[in-house]
Amino acid sequence: MKASDTDQQLVQRAQRGDLRAFDLLVLKYQGRIAALVSRYVFDPGEVEDVTQEAFIKAYRALDKFRGDSAFYTWLYRIAANAAKNHLVARSRRPGADATVEDAEGYDEAGALAEGSSPEALAMGDELAAVLQQALDNLPDELRAALMLRELEGLSYDDIADVLGCPVGTVRSRIFRAREAVDQRVREQMSGESGFR
Amino acid sequence: MTSTDKDTEALSALMDGEAQELELRRALDAIDRAPALRSRWQRQHRVSAAIKGQRFADPSVDVSRGVREALEAKSRVNRNPVWSMAVAASVTLAVVMGGQQLMLQDTHIQPLVAVNELSGAVVPVSGAQPVQASLGVRSLPVENRQVMPTPSSSANIAAVYERLARDRYMRLNGRHATVAAQSHPAPYISYVRIPEPQPEE
């Protein structure tokens, strides 16, 4: 199984009308979609509006999603179109947003750096530092399991082969590693929005 | 391991695409009971992205509540009995109008009434040859029967049906338009096709 299977499972439930499943997809992807939208739209309030609109459109079109591409790729197209439509509508009014051509010409890393507020950039740096510390403090067997999963993208079966332990143990180690990291992150960043 | 730990572990497995259907249901139910798990899901995805070296433009963006409220509102509208009635009325109207059209197309065929020359009734069946209901009597060939046009004014009946259908259509159409205007949450936005930027993955 891959991480995209998670999306497929949640999409199938959402297609049957389970809003809780779609809510998990929103929570998972809203940051990345907001980052995409911010390539086109500079005003933070409008970024939220367009991001929200993109997810609502995606839910309404969910019946048409057949799983031929990854859910995120499909969602990405919807969000990009929503942002472009917003720009087209915006061009009829005075404003300082990027043109479609400007946004298309941006490289993502540059756009992210330019679009991010200093606070967001600082928070990213702080999170990275806290994470490094939390990972360093993990017992070796927990850190190995988590890294093989997060960085190498291995399945639990493959991790079990690599580490020479049962799949259930892998699952438990990854869970415990995440718990430890999560606790550390919450302690260190409890004052930051999005980390409470 | 406590029940909460099991729920959290199921959520962790779900993150990795390693949860079975039963665990998925368990995780969704658990999130309903404990909203803290919802925050945990979001936080752990951010941590996961950070481990991979990805960075979001602004981690404080949270549209999940707005999305959910909008979708729940839409769902309520769909469950509204007035909406259901409007849809049912539209379907009924379509059936009535369709039937009406078929009747009007058939008016050039004169309904036949066969007058039986022998004992037994002859039942006119639209679109079929007359059927003789007789007891022990050989049925007559159709050509031998005396056939005359229906005395009833089918054209008048058709006109009355059409007027009734039109009246009903006008009445329901107004109601349908009102309900549709109230329930459609987003205005029409024209679609533009522009070359796609490349996705991140």
Chai-1 contact restraints between the chains, C-beta under 6 A:
chainA,res_idxA,chainB,res_idxB,connection_type,confidence,min_distance_angstrom,max_distance_angstrom,comment,restraint_id
A,M1,B,G17,contact,1.0,0.0,6.0,A-B,restraint_1
A,M1,B,E18,contact,1.0,0.0,6.0,A-B,restraint_2
A,K2,B,G17,contact,1.0,0.0,6.0,A-B,restraint_3
A,A3,B,G17,contact,1.0,0.0,6.0,A-B,restraint_4
A,D5,B,G17,contact,1.0,0.0,6.0,A-B,restraint_5
A,T6,B,L14,contact,1.0,0.0,6.0,A-B,restraint_6
A,T6,B,G17,contact,1.0,0.0,6.0,A-B,restraint_7
A,Q9,B,L24,contact,1.0,0.0,6.0,A-B,restraint_8
A,L19,B,L71,contact,1.0,0.0,6.0,A-B,restraint_9
A,R20,B,L28,contact,1.0,0.0,6.0,A-B,restraint_10
A,D23,B,S64,contact,1.0,0.0,6.0,A-B,restraint_11
A,D23,B,R68,contact,1.0,0.0,6.0,A-B,restraint_12
A,V26,B,S64,contact,1.0,0.0,6.0,A-B,restraint_13
A,V26,B,V67,contact,1.0,0.0,6.0,A-B,restraint_14
A,L27,B,W41,contact,1.0,0.0,6.0,A-B,restraint_15
A,L27,B,Q42,contact,1.0,0.0,6.0,A-B,restraint_16
A,L27,B,S64,contact,1.0,0.0,6.0,A-B,restraint_17
A,K28,B,H45,contact,1.0,0.0,6.0,A-B,restraint_18
A,Q30,B,V63,contact,1.0,0.0,6.0,A-B,restraint_19
A,G31,B,F56,contact,1.0,0.0,6.0,A-B,restraint_20
A,A34,B,A57,contact,1.0,0.0,6.0,A-B,restraint_21
A,A34,B,V61,contact,1.0,0.0,6.0,A-B,restraint_22
A,A35,B,F56,contact,1.0,0.0,6.0,A-B,restraint_23
A,A35,B,A57,contact,1.0,0.0,6.0,A-B,restraint_24
A,S38,B,A57,contact,1.0,0.0,6.0,A-B,restraint_25
A,E48,B,V63,contact,1.0,0.0,6.0,A-B,restraint_26
A,T51,B,V63,contact,1.0,0.0,6.0,A-B,restraint_27
A,Q52,B,V63,contact,1.0,0.0,6.0,A-B,restraint_28
A,Q52,B,G66,contact,1.0,0.0,6.0,A-B,restraint_29
A,Q52,B,V67,contact,1.0,0.0,6.0,A-B,restraint_30
A,F55,B,V67,contact,1.0,0.0,6.0,A-B,restraint_31
A,I56,B,V67,contact,1.0,0.0,6.0,A-B,restraint_32
A,I56,B,A70,contact,1.0,0.0,6.0,A-B,restraint_33
A,Y59,B,L71,contact,1.0,0.0,6.0,A-B,restraint_34
A,T73,B,P199,contact,1.0,0.0,6.0,A-B,restraint_35
A,Y76,B,P199,contact,1.0,0.0,6.0,A-B,restraint_36
A,K84,B,I194,contact,1.0,0.0,6.0,A-B,restraint_37
A,N85,B,I189,contact,1.0,0.0,6.0,A-B,restraint_38
A,V88,B,V192,contact,1.0,0.0,6.0,A-B,restraint_39
A,V100,B,I194,contact,1.0,0.0,6.0,A-B,restraint_40
A,E104,B,P197,contact,1.0,0.0,6.0,A-B,restraint_41
A,L112,B,A57,contact,1.0,0.0,6.0,A-B,restraint_42
A,G115,B,A57,contact,1.0,0.0,6.0,A-B,restraint_43
A,S116,B,A57,contact,1.0,0.0,6.0,A-B,restraint_44
A,A120,B,D58,contact,1.0,0.0,6.0,A-B,restraint_45
A,G124,B,R55,contact,1.0,0.0,6.0,A-B,restraint_46
A,L127,B,A50,contact,1.0,0.0,6.0,A-B,restraint_47
A,L131,B,A50,contact,1.0,0.0,6.0,A-B,restraint_48
A,E150,B,S48,contact,1.0,0.0,6.0,A-B,restraint_49
A,E150,B,I51,contact,1.0,0.0,6.0,A-B,restraint_50
A,Y156,B,E18,contact,1.0,0.0,6.0,A-B,restraint_51
A,R171,B,A13,contact,1.0,0.0,6.0,A-B,restraint_52
A,F175,B,E9,contact,1.0,0.0,6.0,A-B,restraint_53
A,F175,B,S12,contact,1.0,0.0,6.0,A-B,restraint_54
A,R178,B,S12,contact,1.0,0.0,6.0,A-B,restraint_55
A,R178,B,Q44,contact,1.0,0.0,6.0,A-B,restraint_56
A,S193,B,S60,contact,1.0,0.0,6.0,A-B,restraint_57
A,G194,B,P59,contact,1.0,0.0,6.0,A-B,restraint_58
A,G194,B,S60,contact,1.0,0.0,6.0,A-B,restraint_59
